[in-house]
Amino acid sequence: MIFNFLNRFVFIVESLANISDQRNIIFTINNAVKSGAPSQIEKNMPWIAAIIVCILTICTNILINYQSRKTSRRILSEQLEHNKELAIEQIKSSQKNVQKEFDKTVLVGNRQVLITNIREIISSIITKASISYLKEQINTEDYEELKLLITKAELFLNPVDDNELLKNLNNLDRIYFEILSSNKDFSFLKPTIEEVKQNTLVKIQSEWNKASKGI
């Protein structure tokens, strides 16, 4: 491209010269050779060289400026893409954190409800059994009420994690029935009530620990 441009430039320079035709150019060159005097072109060579250098400098600066702007646009585009990716990652991370906090809140709320239900039901069972022990009196209605409370408690307990507490409740049910049937006395009731109470405290503490960890 630069070579073509230089050819056009030389053509313009030649057009600007006050030479009418090719014969005059030959004649002038011959006279210059014979006389030893410099030709018109030779006289103008410093100016032509200066103009060519100036044009090359301008072209070089234009090319450098173009490449610089192209590089700047590429860097800007890369930065924008990088910032976009960072923004997307931050949004995803924020969504995960919000979802995690929401799930944790739901789990904590559910465990608090579970703890409250277990505490209330087991408390009713212990109260019912303790009154029977103190009065040393059990009737069919008392047993049916206790049986119903134990069944409700079992619905809130895990057969694996709460195996000991479930055994205590079943044992209380059995002893209650045997006392009602006059097969055992009330002395068997108190230790069973204590076992239910202790394992219930362990269960409640375990649930509170899980709630505090959000699991």
C-alpha positions in Angstrom: 0.0 0.0 0.0 2.8 2.4 0.9 4.6 1.5 -2.4 1.5 2.4 -4.4 1.2 5.6 -2.5 4.8 6.6 -3.2 4.3 5.9 -6.9 1.3 8.2 -6.9 3.4 10.8 -5.1 6.1 10.7 -7.6 3.6 11.0 -10.3 2.2 14.2 -8.7 5.7 15.6 -8.2 6.4 15.0 -11.9 3.1 16.6 -12.8 4.0 19.7 -10.9 7.3 20.1 -12.7 7.2 22.6 -15.5 8.3 20.1 -18.1 6.1 20.0 -21.2 6.8 16.6 -22.6 9.2 13.7 -22.6 11.5 15.3 -25.2 12.1 18.3 -23.0 13.0 15.9 -20.1 15.5 14.1 -22.3 16.9 17.3 -23.6 17.2 18.8 -20.2 18.9 15.7 -18.8 21.4 15.6 -21.8 22.2 19.3 -21.3 22.7 18.7 -17.6 25.0 15.8 -18.3 27.0 17.7 -20.9 27.3 20.9 -18.8 27.8 19.0 -15.6 25.0 21.0 -14.0 22.5 19.2 -11.7 19.1 18.4 -13.2 15.8 19.9 -11.9 15.0 16.6 -10.2 18.4 16.4 -8.5 17.9 19.9 -7.3 14.5 19.0 -5.8 15.7 15.7 -4.3 16.2 17.0 -0.7 12.7 18.4 -0.7 11.3 15.2 -2.2 13.1 13.1 0.4 11.9 15.3 3.2 8.3 15.0 1.9 8.6 11.3 1.6 10.0 11.0 5.1 7.2 13.2 6.4 4.6 11.1 4.6 6.1 7.9 6.0 6.2 9.4 9.4 2.6 10.4 9.2 1.6 6.9 7.9 3.6 5.3 10.6 1.9 7.4 13.3 -1.5 6.6 11.8 -0.7 2.9 11.8 0.6 3.1 15.4 -2.4 5.0 16.5 -4.7 2.5 14.8 -3.0 -0.4 16.4 -3.0 1.3 19.7 -6.8 2.0 19.5 -7.3 -1.6 18.3 -5.4 -2.9 21.3 -7.2 -0.6 23.7 -10.6 -1.7 22.4 -9.5 -5.4 22.8 -8.2 -4.7 26.3 -11.4 -2.9 27.2 -13.5 -5.7 25.7 -11.6 -8.2 27.8 -12.0 -6.2 30.9 -15.7 -5.8 30.3 -16.1 -9.5 29.8 -14.0 -10.2 32.9 -16.1 -7.8 34.9 -19.3 -9.4 33.5 -18.1 -12.9 34.6 -17.2 -11.5 38.1 -20.6 -9.9 38.4 -22.3 -13.2 37.4 -20.3 -15.1 39.9 -21.1 -12.6 42.6 -24.8 -12.8 41.8 -24.7 -16.6 41.9 -22.8 -16.6 45.2 -25.3 -14.1 46.7 -28.1 -16.3 45.5 -26.5 -19.4 47.1 -25.9 -17.5 50.4 -29.5 -16.2 50.4 -30.8 -19.7 49.7 -28.5 -21.2 52.4 -29.7 -18.6 55.0 -33.3 -19.2 54.0 -32.9 -23.0 54.3 -31.1 -22.5 57.6 -33.9 -20.3 58.9 -36.5 -22.9 57.8 -34.6 -25.7 59.4 -34.1 -23.8 62.6 -37.7 -22.9 62.7 -38.7 -26.5 62.0 -36.4 -27.8 64.8 -37.7 -25.3 67.2 -41.3 -26.5 66.5 -40.1 -30.1 66.9 -38.4 -29.4 70.2 -41.5 -27.6 71.5 -43.7 -30.5 70.5 -41.5 -33.1 72.0 -41.1 -31.1 75.2 -44.8 -30.6 75.6 -45.8 -34.2 74.9 -43.1 -35.8 77.0 -43.9 -33.3 79.8 -47.5 -34.4 79.7 -46.4 -38.1 79.8 -44.1 -37.5 82.8 -46.7 -35.5 84.6 -49.4 -38.1 84.0 -47.1 -41.0 85.2 -45.8 -39.0 88.2 -49.4 -38.2 89.4 -50.3 -41.9 89.1 -47.1 -42.8 91.0 -47.7 -40.3 93.8 -51.4 -41.3 94.2 -50.6 -45.0 93.6 -53.8 -45.1 91.5 -54.3 -46.0 87.9 -57.5 -46.7 86.0 -58.4 -47.6 82.5 -58.9 -43.9 81.5 -55.5 -42.9 82.8 -53.9 -45.7 80.8 -55.7 -44.8 77.6 -54.6 -41.1 78.0 -51.0 -42.2 78.6 -51.1 -44.5 75.7 -52.4 -41.8 73.4 -49.6 -39.4 74.6 -46.9 -42.0 74.0 -48.3 -42.7 70.5 -48.1 -38.9 69.7 -44.5 -38.8 71.0 -43.4 -41.7 68.8 -44.5 -39.7 65.7 -41.9 -37.0 66.5 -39.1 -39.4 67.2 -36.6 -41.1 64.9 -36.4 -44.9 65.2 -32.6 -44.8 64.8 -31.5 -41.7 66.6 -34.0 -41.8 69.4 -34.0 -45.6 69.9 -33.3 -45.3 73.7 -36.1 -42.8 74.3 -38.5 -45.0 72.3 -37.5 -48.0 74.5 -38.2 -45.9 77.6 -41.6 -44.9 76.4 -42.6 -48.5 75.4 -41.3 -49.7 78.8 -43.4 -47.0 80.6 -46.4 -48.1 78.6 -45.8 -51.8 79.5 -45.3 -51.1 83.2 -48.3 -48.8 83.3 -50.4 -51.6 81.8 -49.0 -54.3 84.2 -49.7 -52.0 87.2 -53.2 -51.6 85.9 -53.5 -55.4 85.6 -52.1 -55.8 89.2 -49.0 -57.7 87.9 -46.6 -55.1 89.2 -46.5 -52.5 92.0 -45.9 -48.7 91.6 -42.2 -49.0 92.6 -41.4 -50.0 89.0 -42.9 -46.7 87.8 -40.5 -44.1 89.2 -37.2 -45.4 87.7 -38.9 -45.7 84.3 -40.2 -42.1 84.6 -36.6 -40.9 85.3 -35.2 -42.7 82.3 -37.8 -41.1 80.1 -36.9 -37.7 81.6 -33.2 -38.1 81.1 -33.3 -39.3 77.5 -35.8 -36.6 76.7 -33.3 -34.0 77.9 -30.6 -35.6 75.7 -32.9 -35.5 72.7 -33.8 -31.8 73.2 -30.1 -30.9 73.6 -29.2 -32.8 70.4 -32.0 -30.9 68.5 -30.8 -27.6 69.8 -27.2 -28.3 68.7 -28.5 -29.1 65.2 -30.6 -26.0 65.1 -27.6 -23.8 66.1 -25.5 -25.3 63.3 -28.3 -24.9 60.8 -28.6 -28.6 60.0 
